[in-house]
Structure formats: C-alpha cells, structure tokens
Amino acid sequence: MLQTAIDLTRKLVEMPTISSDSNLTLIKFLQTYLQGLGATTELSHDETGTKANLFATIGPDVDGGVVLSGHTDVVPVEGQDWTSDPFILRQEDEKLFGRGTCDMKGFIACTLAFAPQFAQANLKKPLHFAFTYDEETGCLGARVLLEALKASGRKPATCIIGEPTGMRVIEGHKGCCENTTHFGGLEGHGSMPSAGVNAVEYAARYITELLRIGQDLKPRAPASSRFDPPWTTINVGAIRGGVAHNVIPNTCEVDWEFRPINAADKSFVRQRIDTFAAETLLPEMQSVWPQATLETEIVGDVDGLMPMENSQAVALAQELTGGNSVGLVPFGTEAGLFQQLGISTVVCGPGHIAQAHKPDEFVSLPQMAECLKMLQALLVKLSR
Ligand SMILES: [Zn+2]
C-alpha cells in the first residue's frame, strides 16, 4: 500500500499544477482513476475553464459519510534553490522530495492508494473526495466546489482536510484577510498643502484608524479563545507612495491584513474601516478634488476554522488516528468554508508545514504510513 502511495505521489508531482497554471491534466487523471473504481464524479470549473475541482463519491448515495479533501495546486519554485528537479520525485532516506509532496499531493496519493479498498468494501456511509484548485491563492476553487455541493443537495457529515499537520488533529485556525487600499489624490507643490490632496497623509490617517481598531479588538476576544494571541490581529505590512520632500503625492498604497478569530470580528473590522473611509476620509479628499479616490482591494480572504464544542470531526479524527490531543495551527486552509456549509471539519494530514512551500519540500514515509493507517481505520468505520 505504501509503495502504491509513493508511485501515485510520483505521478502527481510530475503534473506541476502551480496555482497560476491549469490543473486539468491532473484533475482528469484523478477523475479517470476514481471512475475506474466505480465512483461517481463531478467537475466544477473556474470562469476560464482551465481549472477544475473534482468531487467524487464511493458508496451509497445517502447523507452523512466523510469527505477527504485536498487542494491540487502548488506554490511556484522560482527563486528557490532545489537539489534536484522539483517536478521529479526523489526518494532518499525515507523521504519523498518534490514540489507538493507535503502540501499536499502526498495526502491525495494516500487517499487514491486506498480508494480501491473503499470501492471493494460494502460501505454503509459514503466516502467523498474533494480535490480543489487555487487554494494557495485564496481558496477560490473550494468556494466553487462547495456551491456545487450545496446545489446537489448532498450533505456529508464530516470532513478531513489533509493539509500537513504531522497527522495531528487540528480543530481550528484563524481566518486571513489580505487587503491593499489605494489612495488617489491630487499632486501639487509642497508649499501649498491645501491646494492638493495628499495621498500619503490620508493613508497615514487610515493606518492610524486601523491601529485603533486593532486595540479595540483585544477586549472582544472571548475568555475561552484558544488562539495565540487570543484576539483578532491587524498588521500593516507595507506602504508605498510619494516622490520627494516638496511634492504633494497623488498616490499611495497600503498593504494590510487582519486575522479574525470569528465571523463577528471579520465584519466588525470591515465595517469600522470602510465606514471611516467612506464617511470621513473620502468626503474630505473629494471636497478639495471631486475625482479623488479611496478603494480597498481584497487580495486574499481565507475563512477561519472555529474550534467547536463536541465536534464530530474531532471525535472521528481522534478515533481514527488514536491521538487524543487536539491543536490549533497558525496557517489557513479551506476548512472554514466546509464548516460554514454545516460540515464538521478538522485538518489532519501527513508531513509538516515547515517543509511546505520551501526548496526541497518533502514528506516522510513514516508520515505517509500513518496517514494510510488512518484511512484503514476509516474503512472499518464506514463499513460498519
Ligand atoms: Zn496546502
């Protein structure tokens, strides 16, 4: 079984699927493979038709059951110093090296390696596979896949997202909302500030408001919050604007992010800053020059996974892995989107996040073996 999983990882790594490129070759491979085992399969595409998600089901067409989910896209290798070709699997010292081995083609390969056993078993509850595009660029594919799932009326009970957690059961992570706010003002001579609209100064006031909101978020954190830090945080990461001491700058850009611990904080931040921009800053800017602009572009928007009391998915994953600890991770996944659809969700997969996105990314064979053990336990569970 482990050898089959290794061979499949090799196949998947050889199909590069960097987020900016099409993933159709890989998705078609997954679809053909699962169809060959008798699975029902459904594709959902992006607007360009060059990327697709696959949703596949083995077992009875009833509600409940488990979703195994993974994204098919990988991050680029540009500027990274790899020991060997990142898109040819290299096996050395119990490790599989290659782009996506850890994040997260190793997991997908394990589910495929086990799929024939699920197909042969007489499952009482369905096993679903959800393979998505564009996770690394804002979980775009999962949104489309889940819309299609909702429309189909199917209601899986639980979901395991196989992102690399070292096979630890992860019950939550914060969301991550990345923004770039653009200020468009009016140029002028530095000696006549009131004749221009100083984009950098308006950006500074915007940032000051962000910092104020950041302070107000701290007391909003529930006492039970297990996140570190326990509250929603805001970070201003970059500011670009201006040319010289004596010129009123007409453009400025601010890159900022916030990491909400819950949906209420997410709308709190958006409302506070958008209201300040629309009702205070923009009218002032436009009173000097009506064409002045202030716009926030949402660059990334990953929903958080809220830790839940008595989570069905946590209980399931603990039973399957035999691990009774449960934790949180600092990175984002598609899990929050599944949770919002009412599917109890955890993150649990082979490999460690520290080995992802890096040159010489790898997943270790013992980690793959542990993942296969979890799937074996799942097989028993779904057959009962
Ligand atoms: Zn990932």
Boltz pocket constraint, residues with backbone or C-beta under 6 A from the ligand:
constraints:
  - pocket:
      binder: B
      contacts: [[A, 71], [A, 103], [A, 104], [A, 135], [A, 163], [A, 332]]
      max_distance: 6.0
